[in-house]
Amino acid sequence: MDAISTRRQVISQFILGTAAAWVGGAWHTERLLATETPTVQGWATLVVRLSLFPVLSAVGGSVRLNVGLDYPVAINRGAGGAFYAVNTRCAHLGCTVNAYDSGISAMHCGCHGSRYHIDGSLAGGPATSGLDSYPAVFDGVEKVTVRLQGVTFGAREITLLSTTQNSKRLRLLFQPAIFSSYQVHYRENLTDVARPIAFSTTPDGVATMTTYRNTVFNPDDPSPLVPLYVDAVGSRGFFSIVILISEY
């Protein structure tokens, strides 16, 4: 599957991973997930803004999003303000199912013809069961909040490599998903608004990169650990790794 050339421009951000922090010389770590509230390991909160996806303004609208899972997540709008979030892995042989098509009133698998209703339940075989789904709640105005299970990426290790008079070089080791893009965000205090910062992919390289995209797939090691190197200034700060959400 060559999805690199067909992905649309990045349109949102999904904060995941572990924040690296140093305060008064002591190191701390903290889980940061979308809303930056404590969550159970393996779960994450995705907030979808309808203003970013005009197709979701009407009943029958559907969009597939790459959120770092093995398959895209489809967000489908049903009647009466209902929204459904479903995994697009076909329950037959694992092909990727298309977004919901109001013209045929189904999500269709192009491999072998399985069809699914707007809520992911089975409409026709050869699949014998429906798609996996996730809890989705609409606030009635702008936001659809989705609880995703199976999100496993996160910073595995944070290492202080060197210290100079004006800065500290840190290594953030994390596990990216295939065909996904990431940024490093920084804030001096947790109450500040996080902002993207430049980084390097080598220990001695100049920090000039702003986005890391994982395009390497190795069947023997499908989720390799990747180091990103940042330069910290001052005696206090918090870093987080952010996955960029794109339409699939």
Secondary structure, 3 states (H helix, E strand, C coil): CCCCCCCCCCCEEEEEEEEEEEECCEEEEEECCCCCCCCCCCEEEEEEEHHHCHHHHCCCCEEEEECCCCCCEEEEECHHHCEEEEECECCCCCCECCCEECCCCEEECCCCCCEECCCCCEEECCCCCCCCEECEEECCCCEEEEEEECCCCCEEEEEEEEECCCCEEEEEEECCCCCEEEEEEEECCCCCCCEEECEECCCCCCCCECCEEECCCCCCCCCCCEEEEEEECCCEEEEEEEEEEEEC
